[in-house]
Amino acid sequence: MKENFEHYISRSIRSFYQHRIVSPIIFVAILALLAFFYPVSNLMRPASASGEDDIEKLYQDNDRYIEITLKDLYFTGYTKRWLDSTVGYYYYTVMGDDCIMVLLNPDDSQQGLPTIDKIKIRGKILYNSHAMSKLLLYLSEDLAWSQNGITSTISPYMISQPDATDLATTLFKLVYILSGLYAFISIIRYAIYIVFPVLSVPVQRLRCYGKPREILAEAEEELATLPQLATEDMFITEHYFIETSNYGVAIVPISQIIWIYKYSTLHKFLWHHFSISYTLHITAAKRQYIHCPKNIKSDIDGIMDYLAEANHDILVGFNEANRLKVEEIQGDLAPFKKFWAFLSKKV
């Protein structure tokens, strides 16, 4: 017994965080793949461009998002609308040797100024977009040109400011950065807890009762010597209640426990009852709360009885309301069960 429980709490903490660290690692890997296949890094840090650059070369180099200063823009008379709001105003300008279309935000274009001498924008380069095709069609009709003629004059590449600054793009950047940062910090935290279990949350929460390192060492020693009561994932030593389940690790001094009770959960699908699981709830001094979910009734009853004997000041309760709820559900389903039994006999 001593060999089996040697440093058992520390090993359980390491195992718990080794399982938890997998999720943020996978999430960071997904973010990395997303950045590899899509221009995420370019979205976060747009390339710097000038009005003399070749827009086609920028697009081919995957510089889809750019910061650029444009000169001599002329309003086409067309706007882009979505539902009942105006998304942007279409302008044309010369960039290098190409005549290109530029879609500007309403505020930056001052609701469609006839001409704009100079403007610095953050935009996205689009190629043969559906909106661009429709715009060229309307322009060809207004100018009495053929569509082939106008497409040979105007570049198929367009700079769209709304596509680089709209709410969806801003939210994507925010979620990408914050979620990636949270996952990265979680990996570091969990790695520290795996290497140094004494720094983990289950141990550090014991600070309100004394020195966490000393309490952990005492609990380890008592558990390694011989637990006075043990279930699959709950243990009672001379001075401590210990939980080491897949849902977490907890240590609480028995002398600090104020209230214990069990909570039953009915697992069912439609009217078929699969099982009832029990959760042990412990309230300790210094606002410490522990719950041990999905245990069998006999294990929890044994733990509660032993804790009540070890500390007579503990308030022992049970979830009477939940039991009555289960009985009420079973009572409501009784007529359906009788009807089903009647049909079965007929068949």
RAJOTA-V461229 format. One line per field, one symbol per residue. ss: DSSP state (2 for helix, 1 for strand, 0 for the rest). psi: psi as a letter, one per 40 degrees, with the letter a starting at -180 (. if undefined). burial: 1 if it has 16 or more other ideal C-beta (glycine too) atoms within 10 Angstrom, else 0. A space follows every 10 residues. Layout:
# RAJOTA-V461229
ss = ???
psi = ???
burial = ???
This chain:
# RAJOTA-V461229
ss = 0000000222 2222222222 2222222222 2222222002 2222001111 0000222222 0000111111 1111111111 1100111111 1111100111 1111100000 0000111111 1111111002 2222222222 2200002222 2221111111 0222202222 2222222222 2222222222 2222202220 2222222220 0222222222 2222200011 0001110001 1111100111 1112221111 1111111110 0111111111 1111000111 1111102222 2222222222 0000111102 2222222222 2202222222 2222220
psi = ddddehfddd dddddddddd eddddddddd ddddddeifd ddddgiihii eeihdddddd efgdhihihi igihheeiih ihbeihdihh iiihhbeihi ihhiidddef ffidihdhhh ihihhihfid dddddddddd ddefiidddd dedhieiihh ddeeeidddd dddddddddd dddddddddd dddddgddei ddddeedeea hddddddddd dddddhhdhh adehihadei hhhgieeihi hhhdeehdhi iihihhhihb ehhdihiihh hhhiiffhhh igifiidddd dddddddddd heehhhiigd dddddddddd ddeddddddd dddddd.
burial = 0000100111 0111011001 1001001100 1000100001 0110011010 1010110110 0011110101 0010110111 0000001111 1110100001 1111110110 0110010010 1011110010 1100110011 0000000001 1001111111 1111010010 0000010001 0010011011 0011001001 0110110010 0100110111 0111001011 1011111001 1111100111 1111011001 1111000000 0000001111 1111000101 0110100011 0111001001 1001000110 0100010000 0010000000 0000000
